[in-house]
Amino acid sequence: MRDFAKDILEVLEENARATSGEIATLLGRPEGEVAAEIKSLEDSGIIRKYMTMINWEKVDDGYVYAIVELKVSLSRDKGYDAIAERISRFSEVQSVRLISGDHDISFTVRGRSMKDVAFFVTEKIATLEGVEATCTHFVLKSYKEHGVILYDRVQPKRLVVTA
Amino acid sequence: MTRSETGSKNKKLAMEKPVLWSPEFHLSSTVRDMPPSGIRKFFDIVVGMEDVISLGVGEPDFPTPWHIREACIYSLECGHTSYTSNKGLIELREILAESTKEELDLDYDPEEEILITTGVSEAVDLAFRATLNPGDEVIVPQPCYVAYVPDVLLAGGVPKPVATRLSEEFKLRPEDFRDAIGERTKALVLSYPNNPTGAIMTREDLEEIADLVVENDLLVISDEVYGKLTYDGDHASFAQLEGMRGRTVVLNGLSKSCAMTGWRIGYAIGDPAIIGAMTKVHQYTMLCAPTMAQVAAVEAFQRGDSEVKAMKREYDRRRRLFVSELERLGLPCFEPKGAFYAFPSIEGTGLTSEEFAEQLLKEQRVAAVPGNAFGESGEGFLRCSYATSREEILEAVDRIERFLADLSA
């Protein structure tokens, strides 16, 4: 991919609200070129969505998250993709990944309560054909999400004026 | 009379006739006559003020990358707390030789031609002390970093400032250089990419002055600490020019490129005779650079490259953002090609650099450094560091805009 496109993606990945004009200034390119490149990145599916990162833990009545690992048995006509795609369709599920190691598939699920999440896993996932075992880990605290540190830190101070 | 009896007798005399003790009288005249740094003066005004946005900082706003800090912590856990050799850890010098080969395509012997110093500041001091005899002149293109002139004076030399100009992108011009050369001229200081102007000297620019260096048999002390922060093409070192390697002492360090200012790690590379002489001074004054910082530097050289590049990309974006905003405000500004400073002219406001900076600070709480802190030829300019977040840059620009509007109202 051209560096220009990568530069745009890097700016947008950090700030979805950056306008073409702002990006053009940062990269030293004409605004029209930037807008056209963004359009083509959207059309080709490289840019999927513009999102906001929210620390729901700071919001009252927030969410409960769990990481669920699955062991899966495959049949001749049903591979990993079929099961993973089926799980992906549930709106409760936030991400689905095929993984190496003791388990085959890992997904994250979001609910309003632990009961909510537990019943979702036992009723909707454990009962799926091909799912042999589930292992649910409730998330107690998030320290870092999408590269952003969530805990409060004391910022080191710089002198205001130095040579 | 025994010794102690003499002592007590003198004590008695002193009590009867007290001699006026004047510490000033005991100061070195060189130090006493040295003006305080313009930056220091300004710093005293800022202290205690709240809600100040600072464009006055000469260091990165990023903390040192975590893996470098972590490597240092581990070395402390292992107990690596003794001295290193005077010249510095051999692993560090070897890596430095490799990285210099890669970046400048020059070979240096890690045993004889590389010295690790406590920051580039120490390396600057050593270079002058190791080479100057009383009365030797050193040509210093200005505006420039504040330490060269005092360091030349401390080494018994005579600094010869040469003005560089906005109209010539703050490069050292051969005509000006020639005019400054005299019988006693021994060395030329080059500091590009430049603090405070952001100017660079390309290979062609350097070639234009190389003949004069040879004709007059000069030594070149080249402070390249901002070399890795060059946005327009690749950094060129004077040592890379044909036949100039031996005449050049390259000074560099990790402070700016790796965000490691507080670690105090610099280095000097050059001819074995000069590096040897610098090592002599270093061993009697500093002994060696801090061991834990040297260990961190090894990590920085081995695995710090991607962070250096990422930080540089971010500075480059802030540079474009800041310069375009200054243009919008109508402050004439040379587009900086390196380092992380913009150096707009504030001459049009009718204020001096110091008046402008002081009023801007008091009225809008934006700290920037008056250009004359970097030499007389910096008068009429303001050094603004863009090593601060984009949000802060934009807020600072808004405040400067209000300040300018109030001035013309």
Interface residues (C-beta under 8 A of the other chain):
Chain A: D7 E10 V11 T25 L26 L27 G28 P156 R158 L159 V160 V161 T162 A163
Chain B: S37 I39 F42 F43 V46 V47 V52 S54 G56 V57 G58 E59 D61 P63 Y145 V146 A147 N195 R313 R317 R320 L321 S324 A367 V369
